[in-house]
Amino acid sequence: MSKQVEDYASFSVRDFIAATAAKTPTPGGGTVAGVVGALATALGEMVLNFTRGKKAFADFADVHKSLASRFARARGMFLDLMADDAAAYILYTEAARCEDAGKSGKMASALAAAINVPREMTALAITVLDDLLKLSENCNKRLYTDLAAAAILAEAVVKLSDYNVRVNAASLSDKRMADEICQASARDCKRAKERREKIEKIVLEYL
């Protein structure tokens, strides 16, 4: 029977940090990446909430309404991916314990899950970076430093996910596929860096 996945999203900040520090494999880097992604998105939402409804930004009401919906959805998706990461790890450990894991395809499925979850986090983090960049063009400049923090955290999710992808891709039997996955992940790291740098440039020009 599969081990039950903890609902880490329901933990207090103190309890989650303690659980991460404990001598247990989960929550680990992947789950933490999900938390970081949710926090990056939440910071973007905070900047947006201090901007929406202001007379100076009335012309951007439709843009802000769209961003509000997108940020809220992304935050929820990051929380879901926290659970998916923990479940993928459990799937991997169970497959590793099976003597016939290779023959049954359990390990192949486990590796696919261990790679797909961080790849999904990467795609979501880059989407958030795109939205943060859009917000930087029409938001309350007094909150620019929070926007920069959000961008830095979102890029961190991509970098954390890249490590998780690489460590699991190394175990794939299809080395060509492994190389393609790692190359795609590296390209995403570059894309995330470019977006974070654009946001920081806007912020630093104001400071």
N, C-alpha and C positions, 0 to 999 in steps of 0.2 A: 504494500500500500504506500502511495506517495506521501511524503511528509507534507504537512499543512504549511502553506505559505503565510508568514506573519503579515499582518496589516500594518506595515511600517508607517504608512501615511497617517495612521491614527495615534501614533506615539507622540508624547510630548517632546519638545526639543531636547530636554535633558535626557529623557529615556532613549531617544534615538541615538544621541551621541554616546551614551553608555553602551548601548547595544553594538554600535560600530566599534567601540574600543575593546569589546569583549573578545575572548578567544574562541570566536565562532566565524565561519566563513561568510555568513550573511548577517547583517547587511555589509556589503563590501563596496568596492569601487563603483560598480555599476549602479547599485541602489543609491549611493551617494550622488552619482551623476544625475540621477532623476530628481533628487532633492535640489541640487544646484540649479538644474534647469527650471524647476518650478519657482525657485527664488528669483532667478533672472527674469522670468516672465512676470512675477508678482511686482518686481521693482518697476518694470515697464508699465504695468497697470497703475501703480501708484503715481508715476509721472503723468500718465494719461488722465487719471482722476482729478489731479490738481490743475489740469489744463481744460478739460471739457466744461462747456458752459460759460467760459469766460468770453466777454465781449470781443476781446482782441483776437480770439480764435474762432469767431462765429462762422467764417468762411470755410472752416475745416470740419464742420459738424458731422458731415457724412463720413469723412475719413476717420474721424475719431470714433464714431459709432461702429464702423467696421472693425477698427483696431481693438475696441473693447471686446467685441465678440470673439475675435481671433485670439487675443491674449487669454481670455477666460477658458477657451477651448484648449489651448496649448498647455495651460497650467494643469488642467485636469488630465490631459494625455500624459504629461510627465509623471504625475502621481500613479497613473495606471502602469506606466513603464517601470516604475519602481518595483511593483509586484511582479511584472513580467520577468524582470531581471532575476529576482530571487527564485521564481519558478523555473527559469532556465537553468540556474545553477543546480537546483534539486534534481532536475531531469538529467543533467550531466553526471552528477555523482551516482545516481541510480543506474545509469547506463554503464558507468565505469565499473560498478560492482558486479555486473552481469558477465559471466564467463563467455556467453555467446553474443555479447553486445554488438560485435562487428557483423556477425552473421545475421542477426535479427534486424539490423538497421537502427537499433536504438541509439547507438553512439552517433550515427550520421544525423539523426533527427535532433539529438541533444546539441551537437555542434552547430547545426543550422540555427537553432533557437538562440544559442549563446552568441552567435554572430548577428543575427537579425535584430535582436533587441537593441544593442548599441548602434546599429546602423539606423534604426528608427529614431533613436534619440538624436543622432547626428542630423538627420533630415529635419526633425522638429526644431532643433536648436538653430539651424541655419534659417529656417522660416521665421523664428523669433527675431533673429538678428536683422533680417530684412524688414520686419515690422518696426523694430527699434530704430532702424535707420530712417524709415518713413516718418516715425514720430519725431525724430530729432529735428526735422525740417519745420515742424509746427507745434511746438510744445513750450511749456513754461520753462524758461532758461534758468530759473533759480533751482531747478531740479536736474540740471545737466549732469552733475556729478553722479546722481543716482542712475541716470540713463547710461553713463559710462560704466558704472559698476555692473549694471544689467548686461551690457555687451561683453564685458570681461568674463562674467560668469557663464554666459551662453557659449562663448568660445571655449571656455574650460570644459564644458560638457562634450564638445566635439573632440577635444584632445584626449579626455578621459576615455571616451568611447573608442577612439582610434587604438589605444593600448589594448582594450578588451577585444577588439576585432582582431588585432594582430596576434595576440597570444592564442586565440582559438583557431584562427585561420591556419596557424602553423601545424595543427593536428589534422587538417584535411588531407585525405588521400589524393585528391586531385590538386596537384601543385599549381597547375595553370590557373585554376579557379581561385586558389588561395592568393596568387599574385595579383590577379585582377581585382579581387576584393580589397586587398591592401592598397593597391594603387588608387582605387576609387576613394578609399578612406583618406589617403594622403591628399588627394585633390580637394576633398571636403575640408580638411584642416586648413588648406590654403585659402579656400573660399571664406571660411569663418574668420580667419585672420584679416583678410582684406576688408570685410564688413566691420569688424571691430575697430580696425585702424581708421576707417572712414568716420565712424561715430566719434572716436576719440579726437580726431582732427577737428571736427565741428565743435566739440566741447572745449578743447584746448584753445581754440581761436577766440572763444568767448571769455575764458578765464583770465 
